[in-house]
Structures are given as structure tokens and as C-alpha cells.
């Protein structure tokens, strides 16, 4: 999560810097508003792409973790059944 927070912080700082730069640029108000709108859309699309990548990574890792958990659970069940069968054998022989 720390990497994603860093990336979002950098993107936010870059967006703020670009916004301030456009505000202080000597240009007509309509041109400045258009630039702000265009840059906002670009940054929004960029953040959405990064967010989708993070979600995809989390989803992929989550599926791997679930599969590994199922495998471990099945192994524990098998071990338990083996021990249970051995205990029954000991009980009947005793």
C-alpha cells in the first residue's frame, strides 16, 4: 500500500503544480479554463488507470492467497483424517 500512496501523492503534487502553473500563466480566461479542464481529465484518466492496476494486482494476489489457503486447508483435513484413523486403530488394538 505504501507504494500506491507514494504514487498517488506524486500524481497529486504534479496535478497541483500544473494547476498553479496554468492559473498564473498569462493567457485568456477561456483558454486557461480549457487547459484546466483538459489537464484535469488527463490526470483523472491517469489516476483511474493507476487505480485499476492496483485493484487488478490486489485481486490477482487475493485469488492466489485464497487458492493457497484452500490447499493448506485440504492438507490439514487430510492430516487430521490420517491421525483420526490412526487413533481408531490404536483404540481397537488396545
C-alpha positions in Angstrom: 0.0 0.0 0.0 2.9 2.4 0.7 3.9 2.4 -3.0 0.4 3.2 -4.2 0.2 6.0 -1.6 3.5 7.4 -2.9 2.4 7.2 -6.5 -0.9 9.0 -5.7 1.0 11.6 -3.7 3.3 12.3 -6.6 0.4 12.5 -9.0 -1.4 14.8 -6.7 1.6 17.1 -6.3 2.1 17.1 -10.1 -1.5 18.0 -10.6 -1.4 20.8 -8.1 1.8 22.1 -9.7 0.3 22.1 -13.2 -2.9 23.7 -11.9 -1.0 26.5 -10.2 1.2 27.0 -13.3 -1.8 27.3 -15.5 -3.5 29.8 -13.2 -0.5 32.1 -13.2 0.1 31.8 -17.0 -0.6 34.9 -18.9 -3.5 33.7 -21.1 -7.2 34.5 -21.7 -9.6 33.2 -19.1 -11.4 30.9 -21.5 -8.1 29.3 -22.6 -7.0 28.9 -19.0 -10.3 27.2 -18.1 -10.0 24.9 -21.2 -6.4 24.0 -20.1 -7.5 23.3 -16.6 -10.4 21.1 -17.9 -8.1 19.2 -20.3 -5.4 18.7 -17.6 -8.0 17.6 -15.1 -9.3 15.0 -17.5 -5.8 13.8 -18.3 -4.9 13.5 -14.6 -8.2 11.8 -13.8 -7.6 9.3 -16.5 -4.1 8.6 -15.3 -5.2 8.1 -11.7 -8.0 5.8 -12.9 -5.5 3.7 -14.8 -3.2 3.5 -11.8 -6.1 2.6 -9.5 -7.3 -0.1 -11.9 -3.8 -1.5 -11.9 -3.7 -1.6 -8.2 -7.1 -3.2 -7.9 -6.1 -5.8 -10.5 -2.9 -6.6 -8.6 -4.9 -6.9 -5.3 -7.5 -9.1 -7.0 -4.8 -11.3 -8.5 -2.9 -11.6 -5.3 -6.2 -12.3 -3.4 -7.1 -15.2 -5.7 -3.6 -16.7 -5.2 -3.9 -16.3 -1.4 -7.4 -18.0 -1.4 -6.1 -20.9 -3.5 -3.1 -21.3 -1.2 -5.5 -21.2 1.8 -7.7 -23.9 0.2 -4.7 -26.1 -0.4 -3.5 -25.7 3.2 -7.0 -26.4 4.5 -7.2 -29.6 2.4 -3.8 -30.7 3.7 -4.9 -30.1 7.3 -8.0 -32.1 6.7 -6.0 -35.0 5.2 -3.6 -34.9 8.1 -6.5 -34.8 10.6 -8.2 -37.8 8.9 -4.9 -39.7 9.0 -4.4 -39.0 12.7 -8.1 -39.9 13.4 -7.7 -43.2 11.5 -4.5 -44.0 13.4 -6.3 -43.2 16.7 -9.2 -45.5 15.8 -6.6 -48.3 15.0 -4.9 -47.8 18.3 -8.2 -47.7 20.2 -9.4 -51.0 18.6 -6.0 -52.7 19.3 -5.8 -51.5 22.9 
